[in-house]
Amino acid sequence: MQVGVHDKKFASAESSADRELIVRAVLDELRPNLKRDGGDCELIEIDGDKIIVKLTGACVLCKLASATLEGIQARLIERLGGFVRLIPSAGAAKVRH
């Protein structure tokens, strides 16, 4: 069975919505650990295999922030089943839809 152009666009939109749900679920799972140390991680944008996040609170100046980001990236790769690049943002947290 061949998939039409419309069907491909729908499947792509559906998978991007699923990806966003998975990314948000991973961040929600890790959030209690971050908050315990006075920090947090907010989703800014998902652009293909790039996931842009903003560390807040104590995470901003923490010497272990890079290790935290590596751990989040590893969990995202595990859950999404493929490589993603986690990019920290220094700007204001504004989620694009």
C-alpha positions as CSV (number, residue, x, y, z in Angstrom):
1,M,0.0,0.0,0.0
2,Q,1.4,3.4,-1.0
3,V,1.2,6.3,1.4
4,G,0.0,9.6,-0.2
5,V,1.5,13.0,0.4
6,H,-1.3,13.9,2.8
7,D,-0.8,10.7,4.7
8,K,2.9,11.4,5.1
9,K,2.3,14.9,6.4
10,F,-0.2,13.5,8.9
11,A,2.1,10.8,10.0
12,S,4.9,13.3,10.4
13,A,2.8,15.6,12.5
14,E,1.6,12.7,14.6
15,S,5.1,11.5,15.3
16,S,6.3,15.0,16.2
17,A,3.4,15.2,18.7
18,D,4.4,11.8,20.1
19,R,8.0,12.9,20.3
20,E,7.0,16.0,22.2
21,L,5.0,13.9,24.7
22,I,7.9,11.6,25.2
23,V,10.3,14.5,25.7
24,R,8.0,16.1,28.2
25,A,7.5,12.8,30.1
26,V,11.3,12.3,30.4
27,L,11.7,15.9,31.7
28,D,8.8,15.3,34.2
29,E,10.5,12.1,35.4
30,L,13.8,13.8,36.0
31,R,12.3,17.1,37.4
32,P,12.0,15.9,41.1
33,N,15.8,15.2,41.2
34,L,16.5,18.6,39.7
35,K,14.1,20.4,42.0
36,R,15.6,18.7,45.1
37,D,18.8,20.5,44.3
38,G,17.0,23.8,43.5
39,G,17.0,23.6,39.7
40,D,14.8,22.7,36.8
41,C,14.8,22.0,33.1
42,E,12.3,23.5,30.7
43,L,11.6,22.5,27.1
44,I,12.1,25.4,24.7
45,E,11.8,23.8,21.3
46,I,12.0,20.5,19.3
47,D,13.5,20.9,15.8
48,G,14.0,17.5,14.2
49,D,16.7,15.7,16.2
50,K,17.5,18.9,18.1
51,I,15.9,19.4,21.5
52,I,16.5,22.8,23.0
53,V,16.1,23.1,26.8
54,K,16.8,25.8,29.4
55,L,18.3,24.9,32.8
56,T,16.9,27.2,35.5
57,G,17.5,27.8,39.2
58,A,20.6,26.3,40.8
59,C,21.3,24.4,37.6
60,V,22.3,27.6,35.8
61,L,25.6,28.0,37.7
62,C,26.1,24.4,38.7
63,K,29.5,22.8,37.8
64,L,27.6,19.6,37.1
65,A,25.2,21.1,34.6
66,S,27.0,19.4,31.7
67,A,26.6,16.0,33.4
68,T,23.0,16.7,34.0
69,L,22.4,17.5,30.3
70,E,24.3,14.3,29.3
71,G,22.0,12.3,31.6
72,I,18.9,13.9,30.1
73,Q,20.2,13.3,26.6
74,A,20.9,9.7,27.3
75,R,17.4,9.2,28.7
76,L,15.9,10.9,25.7
77,I,17.9,8.7,23.3
78,E,16.8,5.6,25.2
79,R,13.1,6.6,25.1
80,L,13.0,8.0,21.6
81,G,14.9,5.1,20.1
82,G,17.3,7.2,18.2
83,F,19.9,9.9,18.4
84,V,18.9,13.4,19.6
85,R,21.0,16.4,20.3
86,L,20.2,18.2,23.5
87,I,21.0,21.9,23.3
88,P,21.0,24.2,26.3
89,S,19.6,27.6,25.8
90,A,20.5,30.7,27.7
91,G,17.5,32.7,26.6
92,A,14.0,33.0,28.1
93,A,11.9,29.9,28.2
94,K,9.2,30.1,25.5
95,V,7.8,26.9,24.1
96,R,7.0,27.1,20.4
97,H,4.1,25.0,19.1
